Amino acid sequence: MTDSGTLATADARSAVKRQLRLLIALGAALALTITLLPGLQPAAEAFPIESHCGTETGNTSVEGFISHDQLGRDLERIERSSQGRVEVEEAGRSFNDREIWTATVGHGDQVMLVQSDIHGNEKHGTIALLNLLSTLGNNSKRSAEIREKITLVAVPMMNPDGSELDQRRNDMSWEDTVSLHPQLEGAPRAWYHNARLNGFDVNRDFNPDLDYTPQAEDLPGTSAGVGFYLTPAAQTVRDVYAGLEDEFGNVDVFVDLHNQAPCYREGDNDHYSPLSISGRFISDPDDHGDWPEFDEDDSLRANLAVYDALQQGNSPFGKVTLYPQNINLPGTALGSFSLRGSAVVLFETSGQTQHIGQKRMGMLAKQVETGLGGIVDALTDGTFDDLDPERYDDIPPRRWAN
């Protein structure tokens, strides 16, 4: 997308740039003010009218984002500073042998699983998760209340190979795949593997049957079908999810943190939307076997918890839109896990790295943290079930900026 939308005046653009420089100077720790503590609100900041629509040249650096090595150090620091309230574990390894970590905080009966960076050029969620973990692991009264009510498990960099290369896919050839799954010798390539780019869209590699093993006769598959658990990353998240089901009986909420193109509008308005959300990924659950736990209303409630949190007070994040609703993607983590009974939430934050680099990094990560906090608060305070799922369709739809 290369549309600059409605141009701001020179003064407005200068003011936005000064605000951005100030945020960078203060650093991520100050830019990402903790919102879950009582009385603290994000600083008001208007979402820029000129929304970095991919028309700029240069300055798309990603050095300010978190590398895999830095993530390991940050998780170790959070575990230490939380005095063990946040527990970090290696859940698995990527194809290129990079650690895939989980960080768990809380011991309540309600389970929330959140993953980020399944597409390696979609990075804001990792920052948001680290800040949320730091908050929930502190010694405040509110964080203690949350830990009593929920168990939150974060996978802050689900596709580390793609993240290190700053690319959507992982780094895994079809020959590599057959070496891991010899039974696929001679089978057609899975539809979501790209031979030219030498990797999988890992977010099509999921299946509601957690015991499924890849079978040659099921390939190549289609976008309307399930995935095959071919990648070590998807297998790792599947195993984390299965372990939580074994322990708790159900994963109440699953959240997948993504980024989209930078320039969409809120409905028919002139406002750019910094975030799109969705809870619908299965058009007809009966097409995918007998999944009696499927509950779309809970997904709509979870999305409303996000939406409501981003409308509060003087929040600059109010222009939230609905991601397109006429999709059927059972091979995504969101689709597969919703069939298993989880309420699911898609975050699509404005701007992948190739569009905007690290512009507005603090602000965009902050809105993810705030939205996640809305789900956490609703589960903790017992208001989740009171949310009216019919309000979901009142959220403005996402529109292309012309």
Phi, psi and omega in degrees: 000132185227037181256127182276352178068202180286125183281139173282163173291163180299322181295318181296318179297319179297321180295318178298316181297321178297319178297319180295317179297323178295318179299317181295319181296323180288335179091162185297325183297323179276327181294327184261067182299135182293127183256347184281345179280140183301138173088350180260130180233151177295147177295139179292134178203120183291138174291129188297138180294314173278108199257032179052065188274024179086009182271345180283161174243144179070184177053043173249038181298146175243015183297334180283347176283174188267122175282171179297317179296317179296322178301317178301318179292319181294319179295321177297319179296315181296318178299318181291312183291335178278359182058038176086359177294327171261123183251121183256134179222153170274115183270337182180188180229147174286175179300322179271021170069032172266144181295140168247111187262150164246150173231123185244134177221139180096163181218024179281171183280342180270128189249132179232119179250126183231130176235152179226160170066032172293331168254123193290351176256022180232092201246350186295330182297330180296317177298314181300318181294320179297319178292321177295318178298319178299319180295310185290341179268359183279181187260022179286159179297317182295316180297323177296320178298317180297316182296332177290331188261328186230159167244115180253127178242123181249138169244090194283347175212087189286329182240072186296330179295313176294322180296318180294331178269357183053052180222156184298313187275170171278193183235087190201115181283168176292326176298319175301319182297315180294329177294328177279332183230077185302336180294349181267004178306124180086353180282153175295152180296138175303143188298334184264014171260132181253111183291323181295319181268356172060050179186170180260147159281100186298336180279021168233013190255026186246159185211134178295339176276102184290347178264003183295138171240145185300136180233135183301324184290346180274346183272149012272345183080179180219168180293339179271001180250184182274166174269186192234009182051055180271334186263144176301329181294312178296322177298322180296312180295321175304315182293322176297313180299314180298321178297322178291321175299317180298322184280319189247347182091334182196147169263110189294316183224132172240131182236134179241122186261117184232175169232151178238183175301157191281337194241085170240158179250162177272104180056227179264012183276172178270006184273133170288145180256120178279355184202136167243146181228162177197152174232014183239116180224000180231115181284326180211101182299336180293344178285350189237032178094189185265100180238079186293347182276352181302127183217090183297326183301322178294325175297318179295322177297318180297321177293323177295326177298321176294309184301313182296321180297326183276357176262356190286143169053226182262030181302134175277005190254020190288343185276065181268142181235165173272127171299153180311135189261347185267054181237156179220100187229073180292343179276358173277161174300320180297315180294313182295316184285332174293325176295334179273000174109001178279140163290134186237146179224126171262127167258126172239091181285145182297125168094106168279167189296327182289342178273313190232359183058232181253018175300138178058026186303312182297317182294316183290324175292324181297322180293326177295314179300318180295317179296317176300321178299330177296319177293315180303314181295318181296321177291320183291317187272358179076018181263356185302312184289345179278348181290133184273110183299340179293339178289342183304318184284357173276348176294132184299143178286156175284134178235148172295143170276131185270000000 
